[in-house]
Amino acid sequence: MRIFKRWLQDQRGDMAETALVMPVVTLMLMLMITIPMTSWTATSANTIAQRAARAASVAQDPGLRVAVAVQTGEELAQQFTYGKYTLEVLNAGAAPGDVVVVRVRWEALNWAAAAASLFPGLFNDALRGEAVAAYRVEGW
Amino acid sequence: MGVTRQAQGVGRQMWQKCGKSKPRLGLRSRLKAPGGSPPPARLNLNQEGRVRKHSLRREQGISMAFFALVMALLAVPLMSVAVDLSRYTWIRSVLQRGADAAAEAAVQRIDIEHFQKTGAVRFEIDAQAEAVRVASAHVSPLLASMVYPSLDYVILDESNATVHVGLSANSRLLITAGRVGTTVRVDGIAQLRMRQSVGP
């Protein structure tokens, strides 16, 4: 408490230094949280796309491939509670030998957005990306 | 230490000349020697006329210097490693799934008629092209991140009914300011298991 009072009453410029240093420190700390979580979200999106495309590629009924892909992807996305995932079937594959292509767009929370807003030009929006998976429709 | 002792000596001499037993704190302007010259401005004396130790190691501006040092030696390298590791893991994940899917697609390009007649596995002539097609579709998001993957090999092992697909990509390292990169290599394997069914 005494240290805090001394810091408040300080006239040697410590508060000014702190005011300069703290935004940068805060930004660094927030980035240390944001970067791994974003990486984790991207990997999760990759997994969702891969599983959905794989499930669709082994579906025997061509009319059901999109539904199978969407259902598989949504079930898996519910398990990943962090981030938002939007699944899209780019190519359902009409016949065996075609390629089923599934794209998952992901969006992760940017924990550093508030701190980054103090620095013009730095990213302060939500972090986005996409994952694509392609599998050959099984059969001959 | 030499500086401290010298300063203490100056302080004692000054108080002796003034003839005061207890000096008042923080009033440098009143601490005049008989000659009229004020004491050195840098001396910060305590009640006993000794130089306060902390005045000799002033902390003003230290936190900025310390912060710059920590940023340069610790925080920025750590951040770079965090970014590089995350990027490496992501690239490896995408490549591995692409290699697996490509191997799986290629292994399905088996000559069915030949297998039905002889029971031996023989791949179609376009098996490698099939692997390339699926792998390129799979790794397309890497291109948007300025990562350029390459197909190293597609090995069709007919004796074991296995396909090996090797993919690699070069990832630039932030810690080296993008000058040096590391190569991510993965190997995807798919094995075909078929059996001849006996007709009715």
Interface residues (C-beta under 8 A of the other chain):
Chain A: R12 G13 D14 E17 T18 L20 V21 V24 V25 M28 L31 M32 I35 P36 T38 S39 A42 T43 N46 Q50 A53 V99 V101 G129 E130 A131 V132 A133 A134 Y135 R136 E138 W140
Chain B: E59 Q60 G61 S63 M64 F67 M71 A75 L78 M79 A82 V83 S86 R87 T89 W90 S93 V94 R97 A101 E104 A105 Q108 I112 E130 R133 V134 A137 H138 S140 P141 A144
